[in-house]
Amino acid sequence: MKIQNLNPAPDIGASAWLVATEGHRLLLDAGTHPKRDGNASLPLFGATSGVDLDAIALSHCHHDHVGSLPVAMRRFPRAHVLMTELSYFLAERVLHNSVNVMQRQREELGLPEYPLYTHDEVDEQAARFQGFRYNREIEWAAHHKTRAGAPSPTLEFCDAGHTLGSAGIMVRGRKETLFYSGDVSFRDQTLLKGAAFEDVEAEVLILETTRGNRVVPPDLTREAEAERLAAAIHRVQKRKGSVLIPAFALGRTQEILGLLALLTLSGQLRRQPIYIGGLGRVFTEIYDLQAHRTRRQHSSLQLNEVLDLKVLDKGQAESMRLTPSKLFVLTAGMMSEHTAAHDLAVRFMHDERHAIFFVGYADPETPGGRLKVSRPGEPFHFSNVAGEATRRCELADFDLTAHANREELLDFVGEVAPRVVILGHGEPASRAWFHAAIRERHPRIKVFQPAPGETVEV
């Protein structure tokens, strides 16, 4: 078995792994790099020249895992495209949104190669998408020649608990087995139950390392963080201030809305308009519609029924009144420029009545990341559009992550008991922690950190 890392950079970038086993080839994920633009954001597809790909399998529909799918499908027109049935309901919408963003950035950033694919191309390619239930074994090389009539290798999607439709992917051949963790949450979130990885056994494990550089206090619980967020919202509203919660449109937005819905039903939060982005609204409707297909808590909870959700119109963030208190859960978890979350943050920062609450990761090189480490009353560079800003509003960070903590992933390595662990999807410091920790706890396991474009043979 050969495994090639196609991420163009040694960090959390464009997830893509090329797996060659028993004469067949499988691409695990086809993402785009969130901190790169244009062709530089793509996986290293050029390194796959001459490859006859059998299938593309997606772990989930976040852009760093699915954003380059149309480019991969164009390059490999014969490949099956496999995903969970829940991702099937999301993938087209995610990709069409990517086209919209790229069309806008073509002018803003002066990138003539944008868009990297078009709406028409997404519509045409969607006919090749195949959605499957969790825990069903799927032959993925059946339409290509097999060795001496040997059966096709198979794959199986296992619920990863990270976001709607997310999966770890088990690949089984006659002689080798591989498990790709994708992004995983072992703990229950507000809506989604934790990963169903209990029976996973494999000889090779490709492991995410997102939180490898984060030390988590032993007494920290998700329930306590949710209660702390509820108390913080109540405190801000009591002083007539507004609350801005920047969140990714898929997953984080729905989990936060789920928490707000439970607080509303229990009487801890008054029913009030909650302003969200248009894409966040679309994914929230899908969460509601597909609740019966999902391993989730509060399966009968319909977010659109319990909450008074209002889609923020274009330009409204720059002009609407912020008093009396209002509540915003807005797309762009990292407060990218030209988003409502970014524009509202500029207005929030100067008023000590308001608050900005982070509930997930924000890259240090983004506006959200710079805001996270800002000090009250001290000027800092917020963004190229807004320039220098001085924060006077309240700011807090709540650990409501959808990623497993490093100790949980280390325990998972022991449960899988692989011969080989391949580390990816993490910053260098995160992978270094896992490398050392696995070697210390499991000295017989071989650990690799393939560089961009590098192939590991196992």
C-alpha positions, 0 to 999 in steps of 0.5 A: 500500500502506498499513501501520498500526501497531496496537501500543498502545505505542512499545516491544516490545508487542502486535505487530500490523500492518494491511496494505492492498494492492490492495483487500485487507487482511491482519493480520500478527500479533495479540499482547498487550502483556507489560507491560500488563493487561486491555484495555490489553494488546490491539492497537489494534483499535478503529482498524480500525472498518469494515475488511473483513479478508481474513486474519490471518497469524501469524509465531509463537506467542509471546504478544506475537505471538499472544496476542490472536488470539481477540479479532481472530478475534471482530472479523473473523469472515470472515478466514482464519487462516494460520500455519505447520504447526509453529505449528498444533501450538502455537497452541491450547496457547498460547492455552489457557494464556493463558486459565488465566493470565487466570483467575488474574489476574482475582482477583490483579489485580482485572480484571473483563474477564479472561479476554479469551476463554475455553477454549470460544472457543479450541476453537471458533475452532481450526477456522479455523486453517490450517497451511502448509509453509514456502515455499508460496505461498498465496492469502489473499484468494480468498474476497473479491471481487477487482478485475476478476477479478485474482488474489488477493495471495499470502503465503509463510512463510519459516523465521525460525529464532527458535522452532519454527514461526517465520516471516518473511512475504512478501506479493506483489501485482501491483504491490507486495511486502512482507516482514515479518521477524517475530522472526528469528535468523540464527545457528544455535541449539542445535536450530534452524537460522538463518533461511532468508531468503537469497533475500528481495527486497521493496519494503517491509520491516517489520523487528524491532529488538529488539537495536538498543540492544545492542552485541555484542563482535565476538569473542562466539560462541554456542559460547563462551557455551554452553561458559561456561554448561556450566562455570558449572553444573559449578562450582555443582554442585561446591560442592553448590549448585543452578542456576535457569535462568528461560526462556520455555516455548516456544523458550528452554526447549527450546534450553537443554534441547538444550544440557543433553542434548548435555552429558549425552551427552558426559559433561560433565554427569551424568544427573540430574533436571531440573525444568521447568514443565508448559507447558515439558514440553508444548512440549518434547514437541512439539519432539520429535514434530515434529523431522522437520518442522523445519530443525534440528540434531541432528534425531534428538535426543529431549530426553525420552529423553536427559534425566530431566525432572520437572514441578514440582508446584504449590507444590513450589518453595516447599518442596522441598529445594535440596540436594544440588544440583538443576537447574531450567529453569523457565517465566517468563523474566522471573520474573513473580510467582506463578510457580515461577521467581519463588518459587525465586529468592526462596529461591535469593537468600539462599544463596551456594552457589546460582546463577541464570543468565539466558539471554535478555532480561528487561525491566528493569521485571520481577522478573527484570530487577531481579534482573539488575542487583542487586548482591550484598549490597545490598537491592533491590525484587524484586517486589510479592509478595516485597518487598525482597530481598538477593542473595547467590547467584551470578548470571550472564547468557549471551547465548544469544538467539533474536534477530538482532544489530543488525549482522546485521539491518542487513546483511539490509536491504542484501540485501533492498534495499527502497525503504522500511523500517518499524521496529517491535518494539523500544524507542525507543533500538533503533529510533533506532539502526536509523533512523540506521544505515540512513540512513547506509549506505543513504541512498536507503531511506526509513525510518519509525517509525510511532507507535501507530495511525499509518498509513504509505502507500508 
